[in-house]
Amino acid sequence: MVVDAEIEGLAVGHWTDEDAKTGCTVIRFPPGTVASGEVRGGAPATREFALLDPTRMVSHVDAVVLTGGSAFGLRACDGVVDALRAEGAGFATSVGSVPIVIGMALFDLGRGAPDVWPDARAGAAALADASASPESGAVGAGTGATINKWRGPALVTPGGLGITTMVEDELTVTAIVAVNAAGGIDDGTAGAAVRDGVFRWKTPERFGESNTVIGVVVTNAALTKVECQLVAQGAHDGLARAVSPPHMRSDGDAFVAAATGATADIDVDHVRWLAVVAMEQAIRSGVGTLDAMESNPDTAS
């Protein structure tokens, strides 16, 4: 069941530049949150993603940054790291705490300004904005997002940032996603169009530089790092249910799954299933809340 429920200690904040059509979103976790993740797209732009591997030493993650600006926008993570360190948050070392902040970026350069992207100040501002009741739509990392680029510039439409929370008994799963896909939102007809010969593949001129779906699934369940990776895989399954075609070479599709541990004795398959559905719904809701196609689709890059 889709509900408006909170995971205790989870907060989401945005920094938005409406003129440059870019922004970033920070997801802050309560202390002790375990996380892992998975990349399936062919063109990822990430920071610290390797430590999410279940074989790596660090298990707890303090925050995730979703950002526009491609690789340039990953510098937004610096502002989050600095602000969290000032609070004393992070992985304890002999010389002080080291905040564990994962970054994922999408390509929105040229939507409003090709040389403007989120920086450290933007990341710090998004962290300061974090709350239990964040906005969705054309905000944060979803500000300059677009979809349907595989069909050519004339059919490009706005993407956005979607948030969906699902609850079954004591289990809560929240999906937060910035939708900037090469593919389009599939209403169930995409496969039929290919099967019936209605749609034929034609690679657009600027197809390979302007995509990526990035996001986070958070649950109140107590999961291991391996189990979090399984949940991240479920998030990718949700993407594949909502976007057609998914996980293309020009997409940097990446998801982090995080478990706050507040509720024990939850079957990981139960969490993964809710992650599939929550991510599918978050992708559809984030795009569906936006206006129709912009007046000049050729500006969508």
LOZA-164965 format. One line per field, with one value per residue (C-alpha): residue in three letters; chain; residue number from 1; x, y, z. Coordinates in nm, 4 decimals. Example, Ala and Ser with C-alpha at 12.3 -4.5 7.8 and 13.67 -1.06 7.14 Angstrom:
2
residu [Ala_Ser]
chaine [A_A]
num [1_2]
u [1.2300_1.3670]
v [-0.4500_-0.1060]
w [0.7800_0.7140]
This chain:
301
residu [Met_Val_Val_Asp_Ala_Glu_Ile_Glu_Gly_Leu_Ala_Val_Gly_His_Trp_Thr_Asp_Glu_Asp_Ala_Lys_Thr_Gly_Cys_Thr_Val_Ile_Arg_Phe_Pro_Pro_Gly_Thr_Val_Ala_Ser_Gly_Glu_Val_Arg_Gly_Gly_Ala_Pro_Ala_Thr_Arg_Glu_Phe_Ala_Leu_Leu_Asp_Pro_Thr_Arg_Met_Val_Ser_His_Val_Asp_Ala_Val_Val_Leu_Thr_Gly_Gly_Ser_Ala_Phe_Gly_Leu_Arg_Ala_Cys_Asp_Gly_Val_Val_Asp_Ala_Leu_Arg_Ala_Glu_Gly_Ala_Gly_Phe_Ala_Thr_Ser_Val_Gly_Ser_Val_Pro_Ile_Val_Ile_Gly_Met_Ala_Leu_Phe_Asp_Leu_Gly_Arg_Gly_Ala_Pro_Asp_Val_Trp_Pro_Asp_Ala_Arg_Ala_Gly_Ala_Ala_Ala_Leu_Ala_Asp_Ala_Ser_Ala_Ser_Pro_Glu_Ser_Gly_Ala_Val_Gly_Ala_Gly_Thr_Gly_Ala_Thr_Ile_Asn_Lys_Trp_Arg_Gly_Pro_Ala_Leu_Val_Thr_Pro_Gly_Gly_Leu_Gly_Ile_Thr_Thr_Met_Val_Glu_Asp_Glu_Leu_Thr_Val_Thr_Ala_Ile_Val_Ala_Val_Asn_Ala_Ala_Gly_Gly_Ile_Asp_Asp_Gly_Thr_Ala_Gly_Ala_Ala_Val_Arg_Asp_Gly_Val_Phe_Arg_Trp_Lys_Thr_Pro_Glu_Arg_Phe_Gly_Glu_Ser_Asn_Thr_Val_Ile_Gly_Val_Val_Val_Thr_Asn_Ala_Ala_Leu_Thr_Lys_Val_Glu_Cys_Gln_Leu_Val_Ala_Gln_Gly_Ala_His_Asp_Gly_Leu_Ala_Arg_Ala_Val_Ser_Pro_Pro_His_Met_Arg_Ser_Asp_Gly_Asp_Ala_Phe_Val_Ala_Ala_Ala_Thr_Gly_Ala_Thr_Ala_Asp_Ile_Asp_Val_Asp_His_Val_Arg_Trp_Leu_Ala_Val_Val_Ala_Met_Glu_Gln_Ala_Ile_Arg_Ser_Gly_Val_Gly_Thr_Leu_Asp_Ala_Met_Glu_Ser_Asn_Pro_Asp_Thr_Ala_Ser]
chaine [A_A_A_A_A_A_A_A_A_A_A_A_A_A_A_A_A_A_A_A_A_A_A_A_A_A_A_A_A_A_A_A_A_A_A_A_A_A_A_A_A_A_A_A_A_A_A_A_A_A_A_A_A_A_A_A_A_A_A_A_A_A_A_A_A_A_A_A_A_A_A_A_A_A_A_A_A_A_A_A_A_A_A_A_A_A_A_A_A_A_A_A_A_A_A_A_A_A_A_A_A_A_A_A_A_A_A_A_A_A_A_A_A_A_A_A_A_A_A_A_A_A_A_A_A_A_A_A_A_A_A_A_A_A_A_A_A_A_A_A_A_A_A_A_A_A_A_A_A_A_A_A_A_A_A_A_A_A_A_A_A_A_A_A_A_A_A_A_A_A_A_A_A_A_A_A_A_A_A_A_A_A_A_A_A_A_A_A_A_A_A_A_A_A_A_A_A_A_A_A_A_A_A_A_A_A_A_A_A_A_A_A_A_A_A_A_A_A_A_A_A_A_A_A_A_A_A_A_A_A_A_A_A_A_A_A_A_A_A_A_A_A_A_A_A_A_A_A_A_A_A_A_A_A_A_A_A_A_A_A_A_A_A_A_A_A_A_A_A_A_A_A_A_A_A_A_A_A_A_A_A_A_A_A_A_A_A_A_A_A_A_A_A_A_A_A_A_A_A_A_A]
num [1_2_3_4_5_6_7_8_9_10_11_12_13_14_15_16_17_18_19_20_21_22_23_24_25_26_27_28_29_30_31_32_33_34_35_36_37_38_39_40_41_42_43_44_45_46_47_48_49_50_51_52_53_54_55_56_57_58_59_60_61_62_63_64_65_66_67_68_69_70_71_72_73_74_75_76_77_78_79_80_81_82_83_84_85_86_87_88_89_90_91_92_93_94_95_96_97_98_99_100_101_102_103_104_105_106_107_108_109_110_111_112_113_114_115_116_117_118_119_120_121_122_123_124_125_126_127_128_129_130_131_132_133_134_135_136_137_138_139_140_141_142_143_144_145_146_147_148_149_150_151_152_153_154_155_156_157_158_159_160_161_162_163_164_165_166_167_168_169_170_171_172_173_174_175_176_177_178_179_180_181_182_183_184_185_186_187_188_189_190_191_192_193_194_195_196_197_198_199_200_201_202_203_204_205_206_207_208_209_210_211_212_213_214_215_216_217_218_219_220_221_222_223_224_225_226_227_228_229_230_231_232_233_234_235_236_237_238_239_240_241_242_243_244_245_246_247_248_249_250_251_252_253_254_255_256_257_258_259_260_261_262_263_264_265_266_267_268_269_270_271_272_273_274_275_276_277_278_279_280_281_282_283_284_285_286_287_288_289_290_291_292_293_294_295_296_297_298_299_300_301]
u [0.0000_0.1337_0.1182_0.2637_0.4781_0.8176_1.1236_1.2527_1.5674_1.5450_1.5600_1.5699_1.6651_1.7093_1.9096_1.7559_1.8803_1.5746_1.7587_2.0404_1.7960_2.0091_2.0215_2.1067_1.9252_2.0709_1.9355_2.0543_2.0314_2.0128_2.3332_2.4132_2.2408_2.3775_2.3947_2.5009_2.4277_2.4470_2.5167_2.3539_2.3785_2.6753_2.7817_2.7840_2.9147_2.9629_3.1645_3.2614_3.0373_3.3059_3.2842_2.9229_3.0504_2.9640_3.3305_3.4479_3.5187_3.2792_2.9126_2.7479_2.6629_2.5799_2.4264_2.3715_2.3892_2.1907_2.3098_2.2883_2.5950_2.7418_3.0890_3.1228_2.8213_2.9831_3.1662_2.8335_2.9387_3.2222_2.9787_2.7871_3.1061_3.2289_2.8959_2.8639_3.2221_3.1525_2.8735_3.1054_2.9233_3.1001_3.3337_3.5484_3.9260_4.2195_4.2227_3.8503_3.5380_3.5219_3.1646_3.0666_2.8810_2.7911_2.7466_2.5596_2.5278_2.3090_2.3778_2.1690_2.4373_2.3000_1.9404_1.9729_2.3451_2.6231_2.8756_2.6660_2.6385_2.5955_2.9042_3.0009_2.7804_2.4859_2.5426_2.5616_2.2428_2.0575_2.1695_2.0503_1.7142_1.6666_1.3353_1.0943_0.8511_1.0513_0.9188_0.9134_0.8892_1.1112_1.3348_1.6829_1.8498_1.5346_1.5325_1.6953_1.6037_1.4443_1.3202_1.2369_1.5578_1.5921_1.3114_1.4874_1.4812_1.1302_0.9808_1.1912_0.9808_1.0653_1.1737_1.1932_1.2358_0.9892_0.9341_0.7122_0.6726_0.5106_0.4118_0.3093_0.2563_0.5825_0.7869_0.8414_1.0225_1.0834_1.2114_1.3683_1.4688_1.5847_1.4549_1.6706_1.6364_1.7247_1.4093_1.0523_0.7991_0.6399_0.2635_0.2673_0.2636_0.6381_0.6921_0.3856_0.5049_0.8325_0.6619_0.4097_0.6676_0.5187_0.8492_1.1849_1.5202_1.6909_1.9770_1.9304_2.2255_2.2749_2.1518_2.4678_2.5373_2.2294_2.0868_2.0824_1.8340_1.9762_1.8139_1.7922_1.5701_1.5510_1.3883_1.3414_1.4288_1.7453_1.9498_2.3084_2.5193_2.4656_2.0910_2.1014_2.2665_1.9777_1.7339_1.9303_1.8897_1.5158_1.5224_1.6740_1.3918_1.1472_1.3271_1.2962_0.9207_0.8765_1.1280_1.1610_1.4298_1.6245_1.9946_2.1317_2.5006_2.4295_2.2526_2.4444_2.1612_2.2667_2.0824_2.1764_1.9732_1.9934_1.8555_1.8121_1.7661_1.4691_1.2605_1.4079_1.3007_1.1957_1.2456_1.4796_1.2651_0.9735_1.1859_1.3116_0.9586_0.8432_1.1561_1.0584_0.7102_0.8132_1.0803_0.8435_0.5842_0.8389_0.9637_0.6113_0.5048_0.8142_0.7579_0.3799_0.3790_0.5530_0.4158_0.3884_0.6664_0.8649_0.8122_1.1593_1.2417_1.5731_1.7104_1.6848_2.0363]
v [0.0000_0.3436_0.5803_0.9037_0.7533_0.8361_0.6278_0.7580_0.9647_0.9818_1.3331_1.4586_1.8061_1.9865_2.2677_2.3927_2.6366_2.6998_2.9281_2.6821_2.3896_2.1826_2.0913_1.8319_1.6233_1.4959_1.1912_1.1843_0.8645_0.8045_0.6798_0.3139_0.2832_-0.0070_0.0335_-0.1274_-0.0588_-0.1601_0.0056_-0.1367_0.1513_0.1794_0.5372_0.5935_0.9045_0.8168_0.8908_0.6361_0.3745_0.1048_0.0940_-0.0233_-0.3638_-0.6123_-0.7182_-0.3663_-0.2730_0.0167_-0.0824_0.2356_0.5291_0.8812_1.0328_0.9980_1.2864_1.2764_1.5556_1.7094_1.8407_1.5054_1.4448_1.8175_1.7991_1.5359_1.8192_1.8803_1.5859_1.7963_2.0338_1.7455_1.5817_1.9068_1.9803_1.6287_1.6317_1.9591_1.7741_1.4867_1.2386_0.9676_0.6719_0.7031_0.7180_0.8055_1.1596_1.2282_1.1223_1.0663_1.1081_0.8377_1.0134_0.8368_1.0469_0.9743_1.2203_1.2584_1.4563_1.7740_2.0041_2.2454_2.2349_2.5899_2.6683_2.4342_2.5647_2.5744_2.2745_2.1968_2.2644_2.2246_2.5152_2.3582_2.0275_2.1961_2.3906_2.0733_1.9048_2.2047_2.1821_1.8147_1.7241_1.4358_1.5987_1.6828_1.8115_1.6065_1.6924_1.9525_2.0051_1.9086_1.6486_1.6261_1.9936_1.9495_1.5867_1.4729_1.1426_0.9726_1.0801_0.7498_0.8605_1.1806_1.5455_1.6169_1.3752_1.4619_1.5445_1.6516_1.3992_1.4838_1.3577_1.1077_0.9845_0.6929_0.5254_0.1872_0.0191_-0.3361_-0.3988_-0.2923_-0.2735_0.0629_0.1177_0.4591_0.5129_0.8438_0.8725_1.1299_1.0272_1.1348_0.8267_0.7704_0.5631_0.6696_0.5848_0.2581_0.2400_-0.1217_-0.0482_-0.0175_-0.3898_-0.4201_-0.1338_-0.3133_-0.6494_-0.5102_-0.3135_0.0238_0.1466_0.1003_0.1726_0.4926_0.6337_1.0096_1.2407_1.3383_1.0178_0.9172_1.2128_1.3096_1.0365_0.8370_0.7321_0.7498_0.6901_0.5427_0.2856_0.3171_0.0696_0.0511_-0.3202_-0.4602_-0.5888_-0.6886_-0.5266_-0.8282_-0.8045_-0.4332_-0.5206_-0.7558_-0.4723_-0.2422_-0.5063_-0.4927_-0.1165_-0.1786_-0.4238_-0.1448_0.0795_-0.1865_-0.2061_0.1700_0.2741_0.1334_0.0633_0.0550_0.0268_0.1432_0.2139_0.5874_0.5570_0.5597_0.3900_0.3366_0.2711_0.2602_0.0538_0.1534_-0.0135_0.1808_-0.1338_-0.0157_-0.3268_-0.6744_-1.0164_-0.8965_-1.1302_-0.9655_-1.0929_-0.9002_-0.5833_-0.6433_-0.6865_-0.3598_-0.1947_-0.3112_-0.1645_0.1513_0.2358_0.1753_0.4031_0.6705_0.6874_0.7186_0.9758_1.1913_1.2266_1.2411_1.5459_1.7604_1.9790_1.8616_1.8899_2.2128_2.4620_2.4040_2.0325_2.0822_2.2429_1.9060_1.7722]
w [0.0000_-0.0938_0.2017_0.3344_0.6083_0.7482_0.8259_1.1559_1.1105_0.7305_0.5830_0.2231_0.1049_-0.2263_-0.3819_-0.7069_-0.9723_-1.1879_-1.4312_-1.5017_-1.4781_-1.2469_-0.8810_-0.6207_-0.3633_-0.0345_0.1455_0.5065_0.7096_1.0836_1.2503_1.1952_0.8577_0.6512_0.2724_-0.0513_-0.4156_-0.7770_-1.1131_-1.4278_-1.6719_-1.9049_-1.8239_-1.4455_-1.2704_-0.9043_-0.5910_-0.3219_-0.4836_-0.4598_-0.0802_-0.1102_-0.2228_0.0538_0.0757_0.1683_0.5306_0.5865_0.6218_0.7493_0.5234_0.6404_0.3268_-0.0465_-0.2934_-0.6180_-0.8436_-1.1855_-1.3625_-1.4633_-1.3134_-1.2356_-1.0037_-0.7833_-0.6070_-0.4251_-0.2084_-0.0658_0.0998_0.2555_0.3825_0.5385_0.7075_0.8495_0.9760_1.1571_1.3382_1.4289_1.2060_1.0105_1.0342_1.3457_1.2935_1.5196_1.3823_1.3717_1.1891_0.8137_0.6823_0.4335_0.1515_-0.1726_-0.4850_-0.8086_-1.0966_-1.4045_-1.7218_-1.7481_-1.8915_-2.1471_-2.0293_-1.8981_-1.8804_-1.9944_-1.7406_-1.4223_-1.1928_-0.8217_-0.6091_-0.2428_-0.1373_-0.3177_-0.1408_0.1987_0.1231_0.0236_0.3456_0.5487_0.3689_0.4580_0.6170_0.6580_0.4111_0.0957_-0.2335_-0.5521_-0.9222_-1.0892_-0.7869_-0.6758_-0.8930_-1.1035_-1.2064_-1.5471_-1.6041_-1.9305_-2.0715_-2.4013_-2.5734_-2.7593_-2.9929_-3.0972_-2.9784_-3.1053_-2.8518_-2.5457_-2.2380_-1.8798_-1.6211_-1.2533_-0.8993_-0.7562_-0.4011_-0.2983_0.0402_0.0906_0.4172_0.4967_0.8678_1.0399_0.7190_0.5472_0.2167_0.0597_-0.2949_-0.4022_-0.7682_-1.0230_-1.3658_-1.6608_-1.8804_-2.2429_-2.2577_-2.1966_-1.9293_-2.0351_-2.0018_-2.1164_-2.4888_-2.5600_-2.6073_-2.8244_-3.0467_-3.1139_-3.1620_-3.4079_-3.6052_-3.5107_-3.3736_-3.5448_-3.3833_-3.4947_-3.2872_-3.2294_-3.2945_-2.9286_-2.7749_-2.5920_-2.3630_-2.1699_-1.9538_-1.6263_-1.3571_-1.0049_-0.6705_-0.3238_-0.1567_0.2214_0.4568_0.8322_0.8210_0.9780_0.6832_0.6197_0.3527_0.1256_0.1748_0.0940_-0.2364_-0.3115_-0.2413_-0.4749_-0.7437_-0.6787_-0.7342_-1.0781_-1.1466_-1.0641_-1.3126_-1.5802_-1.5138_-1.5540_-1.8211_-2.1712_-2.2760_-1.9458_-1.8591_-2.1923_-2.2575_-2.2433_-1.9060_-1.5784_-1.3881_-1.0260_-0.7003_-0.3332_-0.0862_0.2798_0.5939_0.9164_1.1266_1.3321_1.2549_1.2904_1.1591_0.8131_0.5161_0.2650_-0.0221_0.1269_0.1338_-0.2191_-0.3542_-0.1981_-0.3405_-0.6893_-0.6600_-0.4740_-0.7314_-1.0212_-0.8625_-0.7687_-1.1285_-1.2642_-1.0030_-1.0456_-1.4176_-1.3951_-1.1668_-1.4266_-1.7037_-2.0613_-2.3166_-2.3117_-2.5926_-2.7421_-2.7194_-2.8993_-2.5804_-2.4034_-2.4028]
